Structures are given as structure tokens and as C-alpha cells.
């Protein structure tokens, strides 16, 4: 049975393993091994994941199926956001699923949880960055009302790429 739960402080290994596996499944075929390795070393090390989990302005949710990790989402508010946004914004920094669990409703469940969290915290907008060439993810976000509001650079290893910035209004009630 699928479940979505808040991560705990002892979930570093689970989140790191999920982060590396999902990121690799999603982007390895489109980037060099050197750039992938550098990104993983710089951004998905145990120390980095520990700091992110311990940051009070960041929250990780882990999706499981029959008790096995299937994906995760990281949301940020305040100073943890990767771009300067207003107090009324929440960022979905990462939303990844293992390939075997895509198109089974887990991504929808995680995104709904993001909207619920934003609403509970009095946020009026959710924003995110998505690689300009990740058409399936862009279409997924558009189904939730996200529209393009700009772009920013995303550096993967030594490769400077462009992420689209997208934003959605948080409805008062679902």
C-alpha cells in the first residue's frame, strides 16, 4: 500500500540512496558520467543530506510502497529556498520517483501533499525549477496549474543548464 510520510532525522541513508538512484535514473543518459558524479558528490553527500534534513525551513516527504522507499520530495520555505522569494512562497526543490513507481499516482500524492503543506503554512504560491528539456515533468507540473515565470541556471557538474521556473497558486481549499 502506498504511503507518504515525513522524513525523520535518521532517514539520511534512505534519502541519500533515493536521491542518487532517482537522479541517476532520470538524468544519467542525458549527461556525462563525470558531470553526474560531480553533482552527486557535491549535492547528495551524507553531510549535505544531513544538513538539509536538519534545516527547520526544509521538509522531506518519503513515498513508500509496501514499506519500500519509492520516491521523495523536498520542500523549502524562508531562507532555504534556492531563489529569493516572498514570505508567501514555498519551493518544491526536488520531487523524484524510482522509475518502477512512475505513473502509479505517487507523484500526484506528493504534489498534493505539497499543496496541503503550503496551505497549512499560509503560503499562497508554490514554485519550482525544472530542466527545460524534461518535458514529462513540465507536463506533470502544468497539470497542477504551474505556469512558467522565468528561468535560472542549474549547474550539473561542469555543465551549465537552464531550469524553467514555474509557479502555481495555492487554492484556499482543495
GICORCOR-V351565 format. One record per helix or strand of 3 or more residues. SS is the DSSP state (h for helix, s for strand). FROM is the first residue (numbers start at 0). TO is the last residue. Records with the same first field share a line. If there is no record, write none. Layout:
# GICORCOR-V351565
SS->FROM-TO / FROM-TO
This chain:
# GICORCOR-V351565
s->1-5 / 57-64 / 67-75 / 88-96 / 124-130 / 146-155 / 158-168
h->11-29 / 32-42 / 45-53 / 77-79 / 98-100 / 105-119 / 134-142
